[in-house]
Amino acid sequence: MFVIKIHRDLCKSCGLCIRFCPRKLLVTDPGLNKRGVTPVKFENNPGTKCTGCGNCATICPDAAIEIEEIDDASAAPDEPQKPTKG
């Protein structure tokens, strides 16, 4: 499972990531960041999961987006995950 990490204070709310996400999992957050704009936030919907395609991270002009793969499908996207031992 993939989650998208948005660095809120780097986001300038250009909307490119929202437009290029094929699953439409990125939306505008109503709260303001340090730049005084409404940044983007990731919403992993139960029926539509992130594929990890990388469109959002690639198109972001401010490198405000990271894609992270997690093992636990039940984990909340905002909680940091511990590495699994293999």
N, C-alpha and C positions, 0 to 999 in steps of 0.2 A: 504494500500500500504506500502511496506517495502522499506527502503533505507539502504544502507551499509555505515557506517562511517569508513574511514580508517585513522588511526593515522600515517600520512606519516613518521614522524621521528622515529617511532618504527619499521616500516617495514624494513626487511632485504632482501626483494625480493627473498624469497625462492621459491615462485610460487605454494606452496601447495594449497592456496585458489583458485587460478586460475584453477588448475587441478580438484578440488573437487566441484566447482560450477556447479550444474546441468543445469543451464540456461546460462552459459558462459557469465556472466555479469561483471566479473572482468578481467581487462587487465593491462598490464604494462604501467605505466605513463612514458613518455619520459624524464621528468625532474628529477634531482637528489635530494635526501633528505639530511639531515645532516650526515647520515652515508656514503654518497657518492655512493649510489645505486639508481636504478630506482624503486621506490615503486609501489605498486599496486593502481589502481583507479577503482571506481565503475562507470559503464555506464549502466543506466537503459534505455534499448531500448523500444520504444513505443510498439512493438509487443510482447516483452518478458519481463515480469516484475518479480522482485524478489518475491519469495514465502515465504521468511523468514525462510527457512529450518534450518539455523544455521550452515551448513557445514563449511563455511568459517571461522566463529568465533571460532568454535570448533577446527579446524585443525591448526589454526595460533599459532605457537610456542611462539610468542612474545606478544600475546593478543593485537594486533594492530587493531582489527576489532570489531566493534559494529554493531548490527542490531537495527534499529529504525523503529517503525511503525508510519506512519503519516496518518492523515485523509484526507488531501487535495491532491487528485490525480494529480492536475495540478501543484503542488509545485516542484520547482527544488530541486534535492537531496542535493545540497551544501548549501541551505539556511536553517538556523535553524527555526524550527516550534514552534509556540506558542501553548501551551496546549489548548485543547477545553474544554469549560465549559459544564458540563453535568448535 
